[in-house]
């Protein structure tokens, strides 16, 4: 029997005109089975798909420019959101001293200024001489007033008259005064610091009497002067009207002065007073 030539051997056939055609057989293709060929085509197709996904066109990038895929943080599930909401809404735990003090106040009752001042003194449970706060809800945002309290509100305020020394301190970011007075000739020098002084209520202003014609007039300026203004985004006013150690009469007179300066019941919707550490007492503002 004649032995068949191997696939890699040269194969020659003669055609009808006597010429010889020579061809080479690709041994790699010949050796691949049908299954192997299918797997190879599958791998090549997968590689092409991967290249297409990597080469994504985005506005602002050149065509075919490659970008890296960044895995985004997974959004919280509904259960996780509910759990977080419960934690945020957890009730504040109050101590025994606060609970005992609060038991003395009827939250549904609006007290007269006299009774409210008395309750504030009785319900303060701090070991220090706490401040007496006044919190008011007014009818309109942007309401403001300036007044001098009949009695000091506790802490002695440091009053300074603007000078060249003041400018040097402001340039260094130092503010060691509670009230700043200025003469007209100093005002242009304070303008560069308006963004620092303004939000703190320290920028001299003719409305609150902090612009004086002569530096000698500073001795007549009362440190009990109080500037009142609503919050930027709400018709609320918060201020301090005294100390717990002050007499009931002094606290009442200070609260009355603030209410009168703001327009009384015509402008004030409701008000509360309290000690630094103590429950709030609702006021009857007639």
Buried (B, 14 or more C-beta within 10 A) or exposed (E): EEEEEEEEEEEEEEEEEEEEEEEEEEEEEEEBEEEEEEEEEEEEEEEEEEEEEEEEEEEEEEEEEEEEEEEEEEEEEEEEEEEEEEEEEEEEEEEEEBEEBBEEBEEEEBBEBEBBBBBBBBBBBEEEEBBBBBBBBBEEEEBEBBBEBEBBBBEEBEBBBBBEEBBEBBEEEEBEBBBBBBBEEBBEBBEEBEEBBEEEBBBBBEEBBBBBEEBEEBEEBEBBBBBBEBEEEEBEBEBBBBBBEBEBEBBBBBBBBBBEBBEEEEBBEBBBBBBBBBBBBBBBBE
